[in-house]
């Protein structure tokens, strides 16, 4: 009986102590409640920023002349005004300079969140409004013009150059770093491009990890999908009195010996091979020049990508390719033009011809794929091109005159 009473007293004391402790903890917590932080309001004087922008660039006698506008916005004012009615100029400058969202707070009176919202919506607007026109497949007229330019260069049947570049991805998720990190230790995303002599980009494929080389990218690329699916116009051209029916790209040495790729000669032996190698390598620089111009125009591509979302990065890349082509079209009058007038006369001497696709049988897809990737016609075509280049530029005096003429191109 005595033992039972003692246990009851101990339990009562424990309950009292627990109650006291609980009350003390509750009093401490409720005495200092967590205050919800309110967002600080900053007066931006947005009207003042808008007025300053208007005075600097858009009034009748602006502070900065058109040359300065072209330098700072990477495009001429008339082209800019085509876009500005629907899109934010704030995001446009972020694309051009690749700077953080609050960089323009002092000048345009826009906060970081507003600037980032503009950057998010700007690519969607550009792609929707201008993507179909400025990132289109070559039309019949486009293809004929490209073929004529290729013939002037000494490469009948050539419609551009293909190559890849890498865009560094600074904020690549840790779980993906092994897939996207190259030997340099930096994570990158690959861009495959087909470009022509005027720096117009006809094909842009961007999404694959940087660990893939050009051949791996090619295996996954849609660059030949139009041909395989029967949508591409048919091409026929003659070289050295031999007829071919598949246009080709100039490439670097890593690409396979397909009938649609023509590489240089690594160790040329003899005058003909040396001249062909020089002509192929100089003409193939079109795509390298396109990469250089893109990065000089848009520092956001030259600098590492800061976003986390790969889909958003892809939309930004597509946007700058479209803007690049818009600038090329707008400023093409200032470029050195290749004379193709000899092919435009009634008695045309062109060796190439473009025809509209009439019908397509899905059963022929495998045969077309084998023709695109086949190496059977590669060596004969390359040999004919070597002979054609020699016949066209074999005269030393004429050749060096041609090199001098296009050295500033």
C-alpha positions, 0 to 999 in steps of 0.5 A: 500500500505504501509502495503504491502511494509512492508511485502515485506521488512520483507520477503526479510530480512528473506531470506537474514538471512536464506541464511547467516545461510545456508552459515555459516553451509556449511562452517563449515561442509566442512571446517572439512570433516570427514576423513576416518580411514585407517586400521593400518598395522602391520608387523607380521613377519609371517615367523618368527612365522611359523619357531618358531612353526616348531622348537618347535614341528615339526622338527626332534629334536623339543624343546618340546617332544611328551608328551608336544605336547600331553599335549598342543594340546590334541592329539598325533602328528600322529593324529594331522598330519592327520588333519593338511594337510587340516586344520589350527592348529591355530583354533585347539588350539583355540578350545582346549584352548577357548581363544580369537582370538588375544591370539596367535598374539605374538607367531604365528604372526596371527591377530585376524581376521585371527584367527577367520576366521580359527575358522570359517572354521575349524569346517566345514572342520572337519565335512566334512572330518571326521564326517561320520566316527567318529560320525557314527551310530553303525555298526553290529560289533560295536553293538555286541562289546557293547553288549559283554561289557554290558554282562561282566558288568552284563547287557546283552542287554545294549549298553551304557549310556545316559545323558545331560549336559549344555554349558553356552552361555554367549552372548545369545541374550537378546530376547532369555534369558528367553528361555535359562536361567536356575534357576542358572540365566545363559543361556545354551544350552543342549547336549544329549549324548550316551557314551560307556565304552571306552568314545566313543560318539555314539549320540550327540544332541545339540541345545535345550534351557537350560530351558528344562530338560532331559525328555523334551530333550528326547521328541525332540531327534532323539536318537531312529529314527533309530529304528523307521525308521527301519534302526537299526540292530535287537538285541536279548538277554537273561536275566535270561532265558527270551528273549528280543528284544530291547536293552537299555541304563542305565540312571538316575532316571529322565528318564521314565520307558521305555523298552529301559531305565534301572534306578538304585533303589533309596532306595534299600532293601536287598542285591540283590537290593543294589548290582544292584544299585551299579553296575548300578550306577558305569556302568552308570558313563561312560557318566559322565566320557565322559563329564568330559574328553571332558571338560578337553580336550577342554576348549572352552566347559568348558568355556562359549560360546562367539559366538552370532550365535547358528548355529556356536556354534552347529558346534563347539560342533559337531566338538569337539565331532568328535575330541574327538572320534578321540582321543579315537580311537588313544589312546585306546591302553592306556586304560584298556580293558574289556576282551570279549575274552570268547565271541569270541571263536567258542563255544561262551557263549554270550547271545546276538545276532545282526541281519541285518535289512531285511525289514521295513513296514512303517505301523509298525512304531507306533507299534515299537514306542509303543515298544520303549516307552512301560513300560510293559517290563520294570519291568520284564527286570529290575527284571531279571537284578537284578537277573543276577547281583546277580548271576554274582557278588553275591559272596562278594569276587569276587565282591570286587575283580571286584570293585578293578580291575575297580577302576582305570578304 
